[in-house]
Amino acid sequence: MAKRKFRVAFSTIAAASFGIFFKLVVKYPVDKKYLGRGLLAGAVSLLSEPFRWIEQLLYSRKLSRTPMPESPVFILGHWRSGTTLLHNVLCKDEQFAFVTTYQSVFVNQFFASRWLFRSLMKWLMPEKRPSDNVLLSPDFPQEEGFALCNINSYSFYNYWYFPHQWKIFYDEYVSRNGMSEKKKQICNRQYKKLIAQSLIEHKRDGFISKNPANTGSIKQVLEMFPNAKFIYIYRNPLMVFQSTLNFFSAVMETLQLQEFTNEEMEEMIFELYEKLIKDYELQKSLIPAHHLIEIRYEEFLKSPVEHLKLIYSTLQLNGFEMALPHFITYLDTQKRFEKNKHEFDKMQLDRILKRWDFAMKHYGYLTPSTDEPA
């Protein structure tokens, strides 16, 4: 039986309200090549408006009254640094709610339309993520970036649709430079609404987050949750570059509304990594003592259970022994996971080492040419 491929004809921007969709496509140019995709996304957004009205009518009060967790856990790290594996395994702990893949797209009509759109998503989705063979399902854990984008457009994830404006989105929605207090309050309120959805859906009191953009937004996260706890996972920058290039290229192909060359993609990845890692290193001192643990991805792979135990101990999280059997069961399934292999030519290797030498040195990774500490 042939495996399904990801053949979604419209971008996930179609799950935003029509007002937000219209605002974005007016503000940022849609290239001629993607006009058909954009028009179809707009039509889907417009036809979905009744579901969003029902959601607002029936659930807005309940969401606003849902108590927030005192110490939600935020997984930080650049894309392709092990955040997905860490998120997936920690979500097996039944004390934690999390954003699902379905929720991340259809956040504005999560309860009102899942009888229809969840089944449609399940039918359209491939069995595995096209970039790295990770299993997919509407009910699996997912990062929050797309959901935040579709709620009010105040999200770095607009860059998936409009990649030429990625620096603008980073500056405004990750760094929040020049953002008004009113807009900050809207962002924080909508983030809490997203968390409330997850708490109600899973009937749990805790929440675990994965949103790589938060790696550069620690200050903003602490404004919402002063007692938040953080897990930062990092990986060899060489592997991060190639894996990110594969991942971004595969995902953007299905979502973008602007043309973006391979050269532009590579340069964006270089600059984005530099911004995100440097912003993290500048802000991590804001995190209260014993509320942060840093993990090396390669070491986590060698001894995941020991690292999970260390996470719970360091962050003073309860429930490790109860969750342990679920962790082991999930980790056993990952032993059959087929990882992508990355190869580098000398020119590409030299370019990565030149741009990301600061990270190689800071995190203590070896250079392939000398096998000495970078």
C-alpha positions in Angstrom: 0.0 0.0 0.0 1.5 3.3 -1.0 2.1 5.8 1.8 0.2 9.1 1.7 2.1 12.2 0.8 1.4 15.6 2.1 -0.7 17.2 -0.7 -2.6 19.9 1.1 -3.7 22.4 -1.6 -3.9 25.4 0.8 -1.7 26.8 3.4 -2.5 26.5 7.1 -3.1 30.2 7.1 -6.6 29.1 6.0 -7.4 28.2 9.6 -7.0 31.9 10.7 -10.1 34.0 10.9 -10.9 35.7 7.6 -10.2 39.1 9.0 -6.6 38.0 10.0 -6.1 36.3 6.7 -7.2 39.4 4.8 -5.0 41.6 6.9 -1.9 39.5 6.3 -2.3 39.1 2.5 -2.9 42.8 2.1 0.1 43.8 4.3 2.5 41.2 2.8 2.8 40.4 -0.9 1.6 37.1 -2.3 3.6 36.0 -5.3 1.8 35.2 -8.5 3.0 31.6 -8.3 1.0 31.1 -5.1 -2.1 33.2 -5.9 -4.2 30.1 -6.4 -3.1 28.7 -3.0 -3.8 32.0 -1.4 -7.3 32.3 -2.9 -8.2 28.8 -1.8 -6.9 29.5 1.7 -9.1 32.6 1.8 -12.1 30.7 0.6 -11.6 28.0 3.3 -11.1 30.7 6.0 -14.3 32.5 4.9 -16.4 29.3 4.9 -15.1 28.4 8.3 -16.3 31.6 10.0 -19.5 30.0 11.4 -17.4 27.5 13.3 -15.4 30.3 14.8 -18.5 32.1 15.9 -19.9 29.0 17.6 -16.5 28.5 19.3 -16.5 32.1 20.6 -20.2 31.9 21.7 -20.0 28.6 23.6 -16.4 28.5 25.0 -14.9 32.0 25.4 -16.2 32.4 29.0 -15.1 28.9 30.0 -11.6 29.5 28.5 -11.2 32.9 30.2 -12.1 31.3 33.6 -9.8 28.3 33.4 -7.1 28.6 36.1 -3.6 28.7 34.7 -0.8 26.3 35.9 1.5 28.0 38.3 4.7 26.4 36.9 4.2 25.3 33.3 7.2 23.7 31.7 8.7 25.3 28.5 11.0 23.3 26.2 13.5 25.6 24.6 15.9 25.0 21.8 16.5 25.7 18.1 14.5 23.7 15.6 16.0 20.3 14.9 17.8 20.2 18.3 15.8 17.4 19.8 12.8 19.5 21.0 10.3 17.2 19.3 11.7 14.0 20.9 11.9 15.6 24.3 8.4 17.0 24.0 6.8 13.8 22.8 8.3 11.7 25.6 7.4 14.3 28.4 3.9 14.5 27.2 3.5 10.8 28.1 3.4 12.1 31.7 -0.4 12.2 32.4 -0.1 15.3 34.6 0.7 17.5 31.6 -1.7 18.9 29.0 -0.2 19.9 25.6 -1.1 21.4 22.3 -2.1 18.8 19.7 -1.4 18.9 16.0 -5.1 19.4 15.3 -5.3 22.2 17.8 -2.2 23.9 16.5 -4.0 24.5 13.2 -7.7 24.8 14.1 -7.2 26.6 17.3 -10.0 29.1 16.6 -12.6 26.4 16.2 -11.0 23.6 18.2 -14.1 22.4 20.0 -16.8 23.5 17.5 -15.5 21.8 14.4 -13.3 18.9 15.4 -16.0 16.4 14.5 -15.4 17.5 10.9 -11.9 18.9 10.5 -10.1 16.4 12.7 -11.2 13.6 10.5 -10.3 15.5 7.4 -6.8 16.3 8.8 -6.3 12.6 9.7 -7.2 11.6 6.2 -4.9 14.2 4.5 -1.9 13.8 6.8 0.9 11.4 5.8 1.9 8.7 8.2 5.3 10.4 8.8 6.6 13.9 8.7 8.2 14.4 5.2 11.4 15.9 6.5 12.5 13.3 9.1 10.1 10.3 9.3 8.6 11.3 12.6 5.1 9.7 13.0 2.2 12.1 12.6 -1.4 12.2 14.0 -3.9 15.0 14.7 -3.7 14.0 18.4 0.1 14.0 18.8 1.9 16.8 20.6 2.7 19.8 18.5 4.5 23.2 19.0 2.4 26.3 19.5 3.7 28.5 16.8 1.0 27.9 14.2 -1.7 28.1 16.8 -0.5 31.5 18.0 -0.3 32.7 14.4 -3.8 31.6 13.6 -5.3 33.1 16.8 -4.2 36.7 16.1 -1.3 36.7 13.7 1.1 37.9 16.4 3.5 35.1 15.9 6.9 34.5 14.3 5.4 31.6 12.4 4.1 34.1 9.8 7.4 33.5 8.2 6.2 30.1 6.9 3.8 32.0 4.7 5.9 35.2 4.1 9.5 34.1 4.4 10.9 37.4 3.0 9.6 39.2 6.1 11.1 36.7 8.6 13.3 39.4 10.2 10.3 41.7 10.8 8.4 38.8 12.4 11.4 37.9 14.6 12.0 41.5 15.7 8.3 42.1 16.6 7.1 38.7 17.9 10.3 37.1 19.4 12.2 40.2 20.5 9.0 42.3 20.8 11.0 45.4 20.0 8.7 48.4 19.8 5.6 46.3 20.6 3.0 48.4 22.5 1.8 47.3 26.0 -1.7 46.8 24.6 -0.4 44.4 22.0 1.8 42.6 24.5 -1.3 42.1 26.7 -3.2 40.7 23.7 -0.4 38.2 22.9 -0.2 37.0 26.6 -4.0 36.7 26.8 -4.2 34.6 23.7 -1.3 32.4 24.7 -3.2 31.7 28.0 -6.3 31.0 26.0 -4.4 28.4 24.0 -3.1 26.8 27.2 -6.7 26.8 28.6 -7.9 24.9 25.6 -5.3 22.2 26.3 -6.1 22.0 30.0 -9.8 21.5 29.2 -9.2 19.0 26.5 -6.9 16.8 28.5 -8.5 17.4 31.9 -5.1 18.1 33.4 -3.6 20.8 35.6 -0.1 21.0 34.3 1.1 22.1 30.9 4.2 21.4 28.8 5.1 23.7 26.0 7.2 23.4 22.9 7.7 26.5 20.8 11.3 27.0 19.5 10.6 30.7 19.1 10.3 31.0 22.9 14.1 30.3 23.1 14.6 34.0 22.3 11.6 35.2 24.3 12.4 34.1 27.9 11.6 37.6 29.2 8.1 37.5 27.7 7.4 34.0 29.0 8.4 35.0 32.5 6.1 38.0 32.3 3.2 35.5 31.8 4.5 32.8 34.2 7.0 34.1 36.7 7.4 30.5 38.1 7.8 28.8 34.7 10.3 26.1 34.4 12.6 25.6 31.4 14.4 22.8 29.6 16.9 23.9 27.1 18.2 21.2 24.7 21.0 21.9 22.2 22.7 19.8 19.5 25.8 19.9 17.3 25.4 22.9 15.1 26.6 21.0 12.0 23.7 18.6 12.4 21.3 21.4 13.2 22.1 23.2 10.0 21.5 20.3 7.6 18.5 19.0 9.5 16.9 22.5 9.6 17.5 23.0 5.9 15.7 19.7 5.1 12.9 20.5 7.6 12.3 24.1 6.6 12.4 23.3 2.9 9.9 20.4 3.2 7.4 22.3 5.3 7.6 25.6 3.6 6.9 23.9 0.2 3.4 23.2 1.5 2.7 26.6 3.2 4.5 29.4 1.5 2.9 32.3 -0.3 6.1 33.8 -1.5 8.9 32.4 -3.6 12.1 31.7 -1.6 15.3 30.4 -3.1 17.6 27.8 -1.6 20.3 30.5 -1.1 17.8 32.7 0.7 16.7 29.8 2.8 20.3 28.9 3.8 21.0 32.5 4.8 17.8 32.8 6.8 18.8 29.6 8.7 22.3 31.0 9.5 21.0 34.3 10.8 18.0 32.9 12.6 20.2 30.5 14.5 22.7 33.3 15.4 19.8 35.5 16.7 18.1 32.8 18.6 21.1 31.3 20.4 22.5 34.7 21.3 19.2 35.9 22.6 18.8 32.8 24.7 22.3 33.2 26.2 21.6 36.8 27.0 18.2 36.1 28.7 18.7 32.8 30.5 20.0 34.6 33.6 16.5 36.0 34.1 15.3 32.4 35.0 15.1 31.8 38.8 17.5 29.3 40.3 16.5 25.6 39.9 14.0 26.5 37.1 16.3 25.8 34.2 18.1 22.7 33.1 20.3 22.5 29.9 20.6 19.1 28.1 22.9 18.0 25.3 20.9 16.1 22.7 23.5 13.6 21.9 23.9 12.7 25.6 20.1 12.5 26.0 20.0 9.9 23.2 22.5 7.7 25.0 20.7 7.7 28.4 17.2 9.2 28.0 15.7 7.7 31.3 18.6 9.0 33.3 18.2 12.5 31.8 14.5 12.5 32.3 15.1 11.7 36.0 17.6 14.5 36.1 15.0 16.9 34.6 12.4 16.0 37.2 15.0 16.3 40.1 16.5 19.6 38.9 13.2 21.3 38.2 11.5 19.7 41.3 8.7 18.1 39.3 6.6 15.5 40.9 5.4 12.2 39.3 8.6 10.8 37.7 8.1 7.2 39.1 4.4 7.2 38.0 5.3 8.4 34.5 8.4 6.2 34.1 6.6 3.2 32.5 5.0 5.5 29.9 8.4 7.0 29.1 10.0 3.6 28.6 7.2 2.4 26.4 7.5 5.4 24.2 11.3 5.3 24.1 11.2 1.7 23.1 9.2 2.6 20.0 11.9 5.2 19.1 14.5 2.5 18.8 13.1 1.5 15.5 13.1 5.2 14.4 15.0 5.7 11.1 17.1 8.8 11.5 18.2 10.9 8.6 21.9 10.8 7.7 23.6 14.1 6.9 26.7 14.5 4.7 28.7 17.7 4.1 31.0 18.7 1.3 34.1 20.7 2.3 32.7 24.1 1.1 29.5 23.7 3.0 31.3 22.5 6.1 33.7 25.4 6.0 30.8 27.8 5.6 28.9 26.4 8.6 32.0 26.4 10.8 32.8 30.0 9.9 29.2 31.2 10.7 28.6 29.1 13.8 32.1 28.9 15.2 30.8 30.7 18.3 28.3 28.0 19.0 30.7 25.2 18.4 33.1 26.7 20.9 30.4 27.6 23.5 28.8 24.1 23.5 32.1 22.3 23.2 31.6 20.4 20.0 34.5 19.0 17.9 35.4 20.1 14.5 35.4 17.2 12.0 38.7 18.3 10.4 40.9 18.2 13.5 38.9 16.3 16.0 40.0 18.8 18.6 37.7 21.0 20.7 36.3 23.8 18.6 
